[in-house]
Amino acid sequence: MEFVAIDFETANRDASSACALGLAIVKGGKITAKHHWLIRPPQDYFRADFTDIHGITAAAVRNCPSFKEIWPEVKPFLEGACLAAHNARFERSVLQASLEHYGLALPAKSFFVCTLELSRHTWKLPKNNLAAVANYLDLPLQHHQAESDALACAGILLRAADYWQCTSIEGLIDKTGLRRIL
C-alpha cells in the first residue's frame, strides 16, 4: 500500500490562500515520513474565523516561503502518487488553485481518493468528519494542524484497507467502489 496523505489549511475562502501543508508518506503499508510547511499565501488576508480554527496568522507566515517556493520540494512526493485526503475535492481545489496562481502544472499521473467517502462506506458512523473518524479509530489528532490532519487521514485509509483486507489502493478501489478524483 503506497500513497501520500495531504492536508492544507487556508487563510480565507480563496482556494489559493494555502497557509499550511502537511503530508504523510505511506510505503509498504506504513507511514514512513511526514512533512509540514507553513506557507505565505499570495494575499496578506486572513479571515479571523479561519485563524480561530487553525491558529495561523498573517504575522506567523510573513517570512515563510510562498507555495511556489516550496513546490520544488513538494512536487516529487506528489508526482505519480495516489493522494489521499479527507474531503479530497477541497484539498484538490487548494492544490490546483495554488498551482494555477503561480502558473504551475498539476503533478503528472496523480489522482486523489477521499477518506471521507471511504469512511462513510466502511464504518457507517453518525458523523464522518475527520475528528469523528479519528476518534472512532482512536487515531491521534490535533485537528486543523496540517501535518496531524494528514497523519490521521493516512491512518484512516490504512485502517480501511485492513477492514477490507486490501494491500493496494487499486484493490481498495475495486472492493469499495472508491472513486479516483483526477
C-alpha positions in Angstrom: 0.0 0.0 0.0 1.6 3.3 -1.2 0.0 6.7 -1.1 0.5 10.3 0.2 -2.0 11.8 2.6 -2.3 15.5 2.1 -3.9 18.3 4.0 -4.0 22.1 3.5 -5.0 24.9 5.8 -6.2 28.1 4.1 -6.1 31.8 5.2 -9.5 32.6 3.7 -12.1 31.4 1.3 -9.8 31.8 -1.8 -8.6 28.3 -2.7 -5.1 29.7 -3.5 -4.7 31.0 0.1 -2.9 27.9 1.4 -1.1 28.8 4.6 0.0 25.3 5.7 0.6 22.0 4.0 1.0 18.6 5.7 2.0 15.3 4.0 2.2 11.8 5.4 4.1 9.4 3.1 3.0 5.8 3.1 5.1 3.0 1.7 4.7 -0.7 2.3 1.5 0.0 4.3 3.4 2.1 6.9 3.8 5.8 7.4 7.4 6.3 6.5 7.7 10.1 6.6 5.8 13.2 7.4 6.3 16.8 6.3 4.9 20.2 7.2 5.3 23.6 5.7 3.9 27.0 6.8 3.2 29.0 3.6 2.9 32.7 2.9 -0.3 33.0 0.8 -0.4 35.3 -2.1 -2.8 37.7 -0.3 -2.0 39.1 3.2 -5.6 38.5 4.2 -6.5 36.0 7.0 -10.1 35.7 8.0 -10.4 35.8 11.8 -12.7 32.7 11.8 -10.1 30.7 9.8 -7.4 31.8 12.2 -9.6 30.8 15.1 -9.8 27.3 13.6 -6.1 26.6 12.8 -4.3 29.3 14.8 -2.2 30.5 11.8 -1.9 34.3 11.4 -0.5 36.6 8.7 2.3 37.5 11.1 3.2 33.9 11.6 3.7 33.3 7.9 5.0 36.7 6.8 8.6 35.4 6.4 7.7 31.9 5.3 8.1 30.7 1.7 5.3 31.0 -0.9 3.7 27.9 -2.4 5.8 28.5 -5.5 9.0 28.4 -3.3 8.1 25.1 -1.6 6.8 23.5 -4.8 10.2 22.0 -5.9 10.4 20.2 -2.5 6.8 19.1 -2.5 6.3 18.1 -6.2 8.4 14.9 -6.0 6.2 13.5 -3.3 3.0 14.1 -5.3 4.0 13.2 -8.9 2.5 9.9 -9.9 1.1 9.3 -6.5 -2.3 8.4 -5.1 -3.1 11.4 -2.9 -5.5 10.7 0.0 -7.4 13.5 1.6 -10.4 13.8 3.9 -12.7 15.8 1.7 -10.5 15.3 -1.3 -12.4 17.7 -3.5 -11.5 20.6 -1.2 -7.8 19.6 -0.9 -7.5 19.1 -4.6 -9.1 22.5 -5.2 -6.5 24.2 -3.0 -3.6 22.3 -4.7 -5.0 23.2 -8.1 -5.7 26.9 -7.3 -2.2 27.3 -5.7 -0.5 25.8 -8.7 -2.6 27.9 -11.1 -1.9 31.1 -9.2 1.8 30.6 -9.9 1.4 29.1 -13.4 2.5 25.6 -12.3 1.0 22.3 -13.6 -0.7 19.6 -11.6 1.6 16.7 -10.8 1.7 14.2 -13.6 -0.3 10.9 -13.3 -1.5 11.8 -9.8 -5.1 11.2 -8.5 -7.0 11.7 -5.3 -9.0 9.3 -3.2 -11.3 10.6 -0.5 -11.1 9.2 3.0 -14.4 11.0 3.9 -16.1 9.0 1.2 -14.2 5.8 2.2 -15.1 6.2 5.9 -18.8 6.6 5.0 -18.7 3.4 3.0 -16.7 1.5 5.6 -18.0 2.3 9.1 -21.4 3.9 8.7 -20.7 6.4 11.6 -23.2 9.1 12.5 -20.6 11.7 11.6 -17.7 11.2 9.2 -15.7 14.4 9.6 -12.0 13.9 10.3 -12.3 14.4 14.1 -15.2 11.9 14.4 -13.5 9.2 12.3 -10.1 9.7 14.0 -11.8 9.5 17.4 -13.7 6.3 16.4 -10.5 4.7 15.2 -8.5 6.0 18.2 -6.1 7.9 16.0 -4.2 10.9 17.4 -5.3 14.2 16.0 -4.5 17.8 16.6 -7.3 18.9 14.3 -6.6 21.7 11.8 -2.9 21.3 12.1 -2.0 20.2 8.6 0.6 17.5 9.5 -1.6 16.0 12.1 -4.6 16.0 9.8 -2.6 14.3 7.0 -1.4 11.7 9.5 -4.9 11.0 10.7 -6.1 10.7 7.0 -3.3 8.2 6.4 -4.4 6.2 9.4 -8.0 6.2 8.2 -7.0 4.8 4.8 -4.7 2.2 6.3 -7.5 1.1 8.8 -10.0 0.9 5.9 -7.5 -1.2 3.9 -7.2 -3.6 6.8 -11.0 -3.7 7.2 -11.5 -4.5 3.5 -8.4 -6.8 3.5 -6.7 -4.9 0.8 -3.0 -4.4 0.3 -3.1 -1.8 -2.5 -5.0 1.3 -3.4 -6.2 -0.5 -6.6 -7.6 -3.3 -4.5 -9.4 -0.9 -2.2 -10.8 0.9 -5.2 -12.0 -2.4 -6.7 -13.5 -3.7 -3.5 -15.2 -0.5 -2.3 -16.0 1.4 -5.4 -13.9 4.3 -4.1 -13.6 6.9 -6.9 -10.5 8.4 -8.3 -10.6 12.2 -8.4 -8.5 13.5 -11.2 
